[in-house]
Amino acid sequence: MIYFALQTKILTITALILIFGAGSLFASAAEDVKKGNMLYNNKKYDEAIKVYDSVLDSKPDNVMLRFNKGDALYKKGSYNAAIESYNKAIAQGSAWIVADSDYNIGNSNYRIGSERALSDVNRAKESYEAALQFYKRAIDLKPNDKDAKFNYEFVDQKLMSLKEKEESQKKKEKDQKQDKEDKKDQNKDNKKDQDKQDQGGQSNQNNKDQNSKDQKDKQQQDQKQQQNQEQNKQQQDQKQQQNQKQQDQDKQQQDQKKDQEKQQSDQNKEEEKKQEEQKKEEEQKKQEEQKRQEENQPKPQGQGEEKPQPKPKEEKDSQALQFYDTDKGERDEMTEEEAKMLLEGYRGEEATAQSIRMRRKQVPLPEPDKDW
């Protein structure tokens, strides 16, 4: 904004890192850009410009580097050089950079005009008019740019004030010139009157006194008129300064209000996000607890199993041979029921599965009947 020293629109230079690809040359350029950004943020604009130029030597077509170099030049007061850098960024053909470049060129022209206003009013007007043209271009490209609209109105008022000041100066010079001519004519008249007085004696002396009085009255009248003009001019200047100060205060209050609203919105969003995360965690814990309870709940025996059918005698005899082990006291394998009990014990059941160790006894096989 203009009332804060015409802030420039600065593109984030850190995004330049994405432009450079793999390879030592591009990696080195990205590091240089980071270094230039840090120098810029620390208000070391001369050093930042050197870093940007070193990167531009290897990547002369980089639009964002041109733009941010212009920002650094603007910050150090090199407004003409900044305009040149912004124009080079526009010349690269990237449409997205044009609006912000036009905005900053408008700021630079305003600064140049402010410096010229102290010595050359006509050239100052030219700079202000150029600034208005670039602000207008920026508004056409970005109709919602409030900063560009504000700066346009502000510079337009400055231009009108400068024109009024120029007209007042011309009028003052004209009045002074007229006063000189009037005094010159008056001196001539006085000289003629003096001659007449020399010729006419006492009557001429009276005329001389009258002329002197008239001249004195006229001078007093001219002085009073000039004082009134100067007083009116001072009042106008004070009124304009007060209006400008009020505008600056209103704008600052608006910006503070926006910042407060944004902070409040961010806090609300953060609070909602925390609540959602907490809700998700509670639901997840609830699901895990429910799952754990289901897993720990013992299953009813025989549920979903088919009722065993009676087996033939031969199959029973075969199974009987596998019931017992040798006399060593060790089982060869665990029964299906013991395996289920042991598995449920691992899952955390309160009653641990007690395995029943049994020895399988040697069952004598029946002697086959010999029929030979």
Buried (B, 14 or more C-beta within 10 A) or exposed (E): BBBEEBBBBBBEBEEBBEBBEEEEEBEBBBBBBBBBBBBBEEEBBEBBBBBBEBBBEEBEEBBBBBBBBBBBBBBBEBBEBBBBBBEBBBEBEBEEBBBBBBBBBBBBBBBBBBBBBEEEBEBBBBBBBBBBBBBBBBBEBBEEBEBBBBBBEBBBBBBEBBEEBBEBEEEBEEBEEEBEEBBEEBEEEBEEBBEBBEEBEEEBEEBBEEBEEEBEEBBEEBEEEBEEBEEEBEEBEEEEEEEBEEBBEEBEEEEEEEEEEEEEEEEEEEEEEEEEEEEEEEEEEEEEEEEEEEEEEEEEEEEEEEEEEEEEEEEEEEEEEEEBBEEEEEBEEBEEEBEBBBEBBEEEBEEEBEBEEEBBEEEEEEEEEEEE
